[in-house]
Amino acid sequence: MQRDSDRANGHAEREANLNQMQTGSGATVALAEPGSIRDPFRPSDYTGMILHAMRLRAPTFGRGSGLDMGVGSGVLLAALGMLGVDRLVGVDIDANAIAATRNLLCDLDLLDRAQLLHGSIWQPVGDERFDIVVANLPHFAATAPSDPDHSPHWSMGGADGRRQLDPFLAGLGAHLKHGGVALITHNAFVGLADTRATLADQGLRAEAVLSTTVSLHPTKTALLEPGIREKYMDDGISRVGPYEFADVHILEIRHR
Ligand SMILES: C[S@@+](CC[C@H](N)C(=O)[O-])C[C@H]1O[C@@H](n2cnc3c(N)ncnc32)[C@H](O)[C@@H]1O
């Protein structure tokens, strides 16, 4: 049970978090505006996709412990809690995302089940294994902050889009319980074959359980690595007139 003093401390901490931060476009916004159009951690279409898959696949995963890698607003971690997952662990490299997640979990009375870790990928996690891991990590193929509306850490995945994805995938096998499940967002243009090869080395397999096509914001189109566009045009990236689109999957990953 969360004590009243803890809850009061959480709310006091939330008030203290009314500080300023910069978005990827350099605009300065107040952190504590969850749900507003200026919220730097506002859930995206990718967040909605993974949320849909989490609900769809909920009957197939255990409820003992869950990890959200790259929490942002904390909405996926909160959703795990609402699906009945007992222990909730969230990681983010951005201290402001950790603060936003703490606020959300506090508001939803889920904070007493949660551990929030500030750091990069597996580094703060130790050797714990989870029943369910969710990850909507940055994996846009760009070398500058590529999302105009969100925090600078939101979507930039380096020249091939795999800067955060590769270390996450490399450590996944060691952090999934036997029978555990991971659900991740995966742009088609970062290379499904590379992902499958990294997973196969650990005895893991991936299946696309949900796929769609999303519109790319003009800022993203401008920053997309030209070599990636060339390689994946009409095979993960498509264009209609001036408008550019990307195919995206939710991968479900399990031990073979
Ligand atoms: C695309 S956002 C997703 C946020 C949230 N999970 C959602 O779906 O709305 C990616 C998140 O990963 C975080 N992130 C970026 N690099 C990271 C790293 N090396 N380790 C952990 N988190 C990272 C960002 O700060 C950001 O909050």
PDBQT file of the ligand as one rigid body, heavy atoms in Angstrom, charges set to zero:
ROOT
HETATM    1  C1  LIG A 301      10.116   7.198 -28.820  1.00  0.00    +0.000 C 
HETATM    2  S1  LIG A 301      10.260   7.642 -27.132  1.00  0.00    +0.000 S 
HETATM    3  C2  LIG A 301       9.058   6.501 -26.418  1.00  0.00    +0.000 C 
HETATM    4  C3  LIG A 301       8.512   6.904 -25.089  1.00  0.00    +0.000 C 
HETATM    5  C4  LIG A 301       7.360   6.034 -24.562  1.00  0.00    +0.000 C 
HETATM    6  N1  LIG A 301       7.813   4.701 -24.271  1.00  0.00    +0.000 N 
HETATM    7  C5  LIG A 301       6.229   5.999 -25.551  1.00  0.00    +0.000 C 
HETATM    8  O1  LIG A 301       6.053   4.956 -26.205  1.00  0.00    +0.000 OA
HETATM    9  O2  LIG A 301       5.498   7.009 -25.679  1.00  0.00    +0.000 OA
HETATM   10  C6  LIG A 301      11.820   6.944 -26.727  1.00  0.00    +0.000 C 
HETATM   11  C7  LIG A 301      12.253   7.098 -25.279  1.00  0.00    +0.000 C 
HETATM   12  O3  LIG A 301      13.521   6.425 -25.117  1.00  0.00    +0.000 OA
HETATM   13  C8  LIG A 301      14.397   7.222 -24.343  1.00  0.00    +0.000 C 
HETATM   14  N2  LIG A 301      15.792   6.881 -24.644  1.00  0.00    +0.000 N 
HETATM   15  C9  LIG A 301      16.576   7.364 -25.656  1.00  0.00    +0.000 A 
HETATM   16  N3  LIG A 301      17.792   6.811 -25.602  1.00  0.00    +0.000 NA
HETATM   17  C10 LIG A 301      17.803   5.951 -24.536  1.00  0.00    +0.000 A 
HETATM   18  C11 LIG A 301      18.774   5.091 -23.959  1.00  0.00    +0.000 A 
HETATM   19  N4  LIG A 301      20.005   4.993 -24.475  1.00  0.00    +0.000 N 
HETATM   20  N5  LIG A 301      18.437   4.363 -22.865  1.00  0.00    +0.000 NA
HETATM   21  C12 LIG A 301      17.179   4.468 -22.335  1.00  0.00    +0.000 A 
HETATM   22  N6  LIG A 301      16.213   5.270 -22.834  1.00  0.00    +0.000 NA
HETATM   23  C13 LIG A 301      16.510   5.996 -23.925  1.00  0.00    +0.000 A 
HETATM   24  C14 LIG A 301      14.022   8.653 -24.703  1.00  0.00    +0.000 C 
HETATM   25  O4  LIG A 301      14.428   9.569 -23.715  1.00  0.00    +0.000 OA
HETATM   26  C15 LIG A 301      12.501   8.539 -24.849  1.00  0.00    +0.000 C 
HETATM   27  O5  LIG A 301      11.847   8.787 -23.628  1.00  0.00    +0.000 OA
ENDROOT
TORSDOF 0
